[in-house]
Amino acid sequence: MSATDPTYPFLPIMCILASVLLLSVLLNGFIRQNWNTSVAFLCFWLLVDNIINAVNAIAWSDKFTVKFYIYCDIATHLQVISGVAQPMTTLLLTRRLFLIASLRSVELDSKAARRWNMAVEWALGLVVPLVAGGPIYYAIQSQRFQVLEVFGCQYAVSNNALGFSILFLSLVLAPLISVTIYYPKIVWVFYLHGRDVDRFLRSNNSVSRLNYFRVLALASIDILVTLPVNSTILILTLWWTIRGVGRLPFYPGWDTIHSDWAPVSASYEDMRALPGELAPWYVTCWSAPVLAFITFALFGLTADARASYCRGFCAIARRFGWDPTRRRRERSARSALGSIQFGVQATDISPDVGVRTNPSFAGLTRDTVAQDTDSASASADAERKMGESEHECAPRVSTEHGHAEPHALEEGSTVASRVAA
């Protein structure tokens, strides 16, 4: 059976890719131990949103049957928690930017100030969303969940004034505070004290200038996406609810809301028949991967992040017996050997002997032995010649008759007579 959505499977593919990219950003921060709490919270809740959207788009691509009850219970509560947490992380980002723009160090000096700052970040990034997605959502939950064709299981809020007020406070109030309180102060400080802020960023080790503008860009884009989207969805839902139901009661009561609590479903054709019903769901599903790609572009493509990805890939490749850096190391070794230059001795030319060059390493032993043999024979010839000369100078005595030769006797008598005289 073919998918109902004409763009299928583009949405689940983009959600899966966004999930992988966000997971790489989180793992990179965990390995490097370089955390920005607000950015980490935003990446985590965007990761949860993209995983749920991918599963919903695949499981209910061509049907709207109610199934996977446990998964839908968990997914709908996580959707509410994530929808509240993302505006809270935007508020945390603008708050930190305001502290830096006010020429204050992010690393607070006193221990009490650091504890207070950590308590505020964890309260807004985790505790408040959990409370909103738990007891507060249960108080205004009209059905267990609702299954929409193409979009999967979604949360269901009762049509009353209390429910819309809670949605407004959780989805619109946080980015509205960021836009009206913190953001004007950041722009005003930069306008009046731009050089001082720039000098502070260059001299302060708590945050770099480039990271500051990355966080500023992420907060600005998140505000531009979150605030208009949430406000548009809330206004359209309230408008069509009032047109269909009339005057909204403030709160009909606990028993009335939870009396008919079974899951409900709706087909794609039923939603398309209602004006303004499909557009909010498409915007909600596509806002998560768009913000994920923007976050990865700002924090997942830095030089440190790319180096971490390369080290991780090489470590995984070595597990499977392939070393990507082996060729590079061999190439470096060859280039190092090629840079070494050996000296070459000059050629000796003799008119009598001919051309004689230095012996190579292959014939070194043979030539050395030949030279030693020549020198030994020359020494023996010299000793023999010296012996012959001494023998010629010595008096010759006849060993055959036991007498000296006459010439030798005459010389001896002549010398004796001279001595006697």
SULJO-V89724 format. One record per backbone hydrogen bond with DSSP energy under -1.0 kcal/mol. CO is the residue of the C=O (numbers start at 1). NH is the residue of the N-H. E is the energy in kcal/mol with one decimal. If there is no record, write none. Layout:
co->(CO,CO)
nh->(NH,NH)
e->(E,E)
This chain:
co->(5,7,9,10,11,12,13,14,15,16,17,18,19,20,21,22,23,24,25,26,27,28,29,36,37,38,39,40,41,42,43,44,45,46,47,48,49,50,51,52,53,54,55,56,60,61,68,69,70,71,72,73,74,75,76,77,78,79,80,81,82,84,85,86,87,88,89,90,91,92,93,94,95,96,97,98,99,100,106,110,111,112,113,114,115,116,117,118,119,120,121,122,122,123,126,127,128,129,131,134,135,140,145,146,147,148,152,154,158,160,161,162,163,164,165,166,167,168,168,172,173,174,175,176,177,177,178,182,183,184,185,186,187,188,189,193,194,195,196,197,198,199,200,208,209,210,211,212,213,214,215,216,217,218,219,220,221,222,223,225,226,227,228,229,230,231,232,233,234,235,236,237,238,239,240,241,242,249,250,253,254,261,264,266,267,268,269,274,278,279,280,281,282,283,286,287,288,289,290,291,292,293,294,295,296,302,303,304,305,306,307,308,309,310,311,312,313,314,315,317,318,323,325,326,327,328,329,330,331,332,333,334,335,337,348,350,354,356,363,364,365,366,367,368,369,370,371,372,373,374,375,376,377,378,379,380,381,382,383,384,385,386,387,388,389,390,403,405,406,407,408,409,410,411,412,413,414,415,416,417)
nh->(8,10,13,14,15,16,17,18,19,20,21,22,23,24,25,26,27,28,29,30,31,32,34,40,41,42,43,44,45,46,47,48,49,50,51,52,53,54,55,56,57,58,59,60,150,4,72,73,74,75,76,77,78,79,80,81,82,83,84,85,86,88,89,90,91,92,93,94,95,96,97,98,99,100,101,102,104,103,108,114,115,116,117,118,119,120,121,122,123,124,125,126,127,128,130,131,132,133,136,138,139,158,264,154,266,152,148,146,160,164,165,166,167,168,169,170,171,172,173,176,177,178,179,180,181,182,183,186,187,188,189,190,191,192,193,197,198,199,200,201,202,203,204,212,213,214,215,216,217,218,219,220,221,222,223,224,225,226,227,229,230,231,232,233,234,235,236,237,238,239,240,241,242,243,244,245,246,161,162,257,258,144,147,149,271,272,273,277,282,283,284,285,286,287,290,291,292,293,294,295,296,297,298,299,300,306,307,308,309,310,311,312,313,314,315,316,317,318,319,322,321,326,329,330,331,332,333,334,335,336,337,338,339,340,356,354,350,348,367,368,369,370,371,372,373,374,375,376,377,378,379,380,381,382,383,384,385,386,387,388,389,390,391,392,393,394,398,409,410,411,412,413,414,415,416,417,418,419,420,421)
e->(-1.3,-2.6,-1.9,-2.2,-2.3,-2.4,-2.5,-2.4,-2.1,-2.1,-2.1,-2.4,-2.3,-1.9,-1.8,-2.3,-2.6,-2.1,-2.0,-2.1,-2.6,-2.3,-1.5,-2.9,-2.5,-2.3,-2.6,-2.3,-2.4,-2.1,-2.1,-2.1,-2.2,-2.4,-2.1,-2.1,-2.5,-2.2,-2.3,-2.6,-2.4,-1.7,-2.8,-2.2,-2.8,-2.2,-2.6,-2.3,-2.2,-3.2,-2.4,-1.4,-2.2,-2.1,-1.7,-2.4,-2.8,-2.4,-1.6,-2.4,-2.1,-1.2,-2.4,-1.6,-1.8,-2.1,-2.4,-2.3,-1.9,-2.2,-2.3,-2.1,-1.8,-2.0,-2.7,-1.6,-1.6,-1.7,-1.3,-1.8,-2.2,-2.3,-2.4,-2.3,-2.4,-2.3,-2.1,-2.4,-2.0,-2.4,-2.4,-1.6,-1.9,-3.1,-2.0,-2.3,-2.4,-2.5,-1.7,-2.0,-1.5,-3.0,-1.6,-3.2,-2.1,-2.5,-2.6,-2.4,-1.5,-2.0,-2.1,-2.3,-2.2,-2.3,-2.4,-2.2,-2.5,-2.0,-1.6,-1.8,-2.3,-2.0,-2.1,-2.4,-2.4,-1.1,-2.9,-2.3,-2.4,-2.5,-2.5,-2.1,-2.0,-2.3,-3.1,-2.4,-2.3,-2.5,-2.3,-2.4,-1.7,-1.7,-2.0,-2.0,-1.8,-1.7,-2.5,-2.3,-2.3,-2.5,-2.7,-2.3,-2.6,-2.6,-2.3,-2.5,-1.8,-3.6,-1.6,-1.7,-2.8,-2.2,-2.5,-2.6,-2.4,-2.4,-2.6,-2.4,-2.3,-2.4,-2.5,-2.0,-2.1,-2.0,-1.7,-3.0,-1.4,-2.8,-2.4,-1.9,-2.2,-1.4,-2.8,-2.2,-1.8,-2.1,-1.5,-1.3,-2.2,-2.4,-2.3,-2.3,-2.2,-1.6,-1.6,-2.2,-2.0,-2.4,-1.9,-2.4,-2.4,-2.2,-1.6,-2.4,-2.5,-2.4,-2.1,-2.0,-2.4,-2.1,-2.2,-2.4,-2.5,-2.3,-2.2,-2.1,-2.4,-2.2,-1.0,-2.3,-1.4,-1.3,-2.1,-2.6,-2.7,-2.1,-2.3,-2.5,-2.2,-2.0,-2.2,-2.5,-1.1,-1.2,-2.2,-1.8,-2.4,-1.3,-2.1,-1.9,-2.2,-2.1,-2.4,-2.3,-2.2,-2.4,-2.3,-1.9,-2.2,-2.2,-1.9,-2.0,-2.2,-2.1,-2.1,-2.1,-2.3,-2.1,-2.1,-2.1,-2.2,-2.1,-2.0,-1.9,-1.6,-1.4,-1.4,-1.9,-2.7,-1.7,-2.0,-2.8,-2.3,-2.1,-1.8,-2.7,-1.7,-1.7,-2.3,-2.4)
